[in-house]
Amino acid sequence: MTKTRDLRVLLATLLVLNVWSPCIAQSLPELIDSILISHPSVRSQRALGESAKEAVQGAEWQFYPTPSIGFEQVDASRLDPNYPSFGDKNVTTLRLQQPLWTGGRLTAGLDRAKAAVVASQATLDSVRQDLALRVVQFYADWLGALLKRQAYEKSLKAHRTLQDQINRRIAGGVSPQSDLTLLLGRAQQTEADLSTAQAQEQSALGRLSQLLGHSLQARDMAATLSTPQAIAASAQELLEQAQAQNPGVIKLQAQAQIAEAEVTSAKADLKPEVYLRAESQYGSYATPGTPTLNRYFVGFSSRFGAGLSTLSQVSGAEARYQAALADIDSTRLSLGEQIQSDYAQAATGQLRLMALQASLESADNITRAWNRQFVAGRKTWTDVMNAARELAQLEAQIGDAKAAQLLVTWRMAIVGRGVDDVLIAALSSGAVVATPSPVRMRAAEPDESVVTLAAGVETEIPLYAQGEADAILLRMAPSIDPLNFGVGVGASDITHPLKNSEGLW
């Protein structure tokens, strides 16, 4: 609890100091922070938390004396010897009763109230975690659709370039009309894929806007794209951290404490309650004008209930306690399964992303080689079209892989380390990558050879070899650690004027 409170104080300080860039861009940490402040379910749970704290004060007051006031007026028969006609008609009694021993009932009530505060706070943390995970899910959906849209837009531009090429060949009598028909059909397929990606992008952005309660602009979000979280050194280390601070586990532990307090309270009903009572009586039914009468009592009372119902309540409370303990073990097992699964997905996902990036480089080389060989008559137009389609498919797969990697690493970090810890680290370090500006390139010759890449060397490579706007810039990272791939670590980074955010994180 203290660590969580300190983290929130630090997070609030970062918000006040405006650590991140003051631009209007909406990065993933900023979106998560926004929803944790404004969402109605968070406000509702905070109010319930205040109610639970008041219940603790109420339980503490049960240890204090209980005052009571009694006022009675009698209208008895004249023949009633207990209420003679000459006595007072009104009697007022002031009582103050202090429990001396309750068999543990009051202490159990206080323990239950304190455990309820912990459970309420854990519920709030669980709500915040669920909201953060929903934001991450919608953001990943939007990011994947954005990158696929950019890939298909790039592919359409390539098809337009190839269309100009085949039109010139048809006009020169070198290629048949069927080659143009094939190209137009492939372009229509790409347009359909582009429409699907655009719909997915708008849908994800709409769901994210609805969740946040305000409209989001795609250009603001695309200005700074968030990066995946760094993968922990080991799954076991992350699991131990998750089990120690996971709100679901903490909530169940608090519920087990509540059930244990209910067992103690139910057993206390089998024991007598010893009390001390002081009374002051004003007036007397028997003697008029009697001065104030003060009395002191020591007694005990029982709370057995009807029949053997108290024993049944004890048995029921003990069963609920055992069920709560079993729920804790079950949640820990589920948490372990989730951490292990996400950790494996994060590690293999990064390897897959690197493999796709290498395949993209090869496909780009093949596309340009096939284009040159088609001109030389050694490849068919179908080979050129297939190579262009494979290139677009690979870039779309890379977009999906990047989105999946962001999703799994952020989910693993939030579940394992907690929302506040992840947000503080992300906001203070600026875990986003700014969208690069289009790079000015020299015009590429149609028959330019592929340039051999060296680690750490920037090399210009033409894309489809038809002009300046078609060039790409490829950077090779000097070293790559696939298991610790996260903020600040990258593999082959490709940027393009039509897909500014396509660089590998």
Secondary structure, DSSP 8 states (H G I E B T S, - for coil): -HHHHHHHHHHHHHHHHT-S--SS---HHHHHHHHHHH-HHHHHHHHHHHHHHHHHHHHHHTTS-EEEEEEEE----TT-TTS-TTS-SEEEEEEEEEEEE-TTHHHHHHHHHHHHHHHHHHHHHHHHHHHHHHHHHHHHHHHHHHHHHHHHHHHHHHHHHHHHHHHHHHHTTSS-HHHHHHHHHHHHHHHHHHHHHHHHHHHHHHHHHHHHTS---HHHHHHEEE------S-HHHHHHHHHHH-HHHHHHHHHHHHHHHHHHHHHHTTS-EEEEEEEEEE--SSSTT---EEEEEEEEE----STTHHHHHHHHHHHHHHHHHHHHHHHHHHHHHHHHHHHHHHHHHHHHHHHHHHHHHHHHHHHHHHHHHHHTTSS-HHHHHHHHHHHHHHHHHHHHHHHHHHHHHHHHHHHHH-HHHHHHHHHHHT-EEE-----------TT-------TT--EEEESTTS-GGGEEEEE--S---GGG--TT--S-EEEBTTBTT-S--
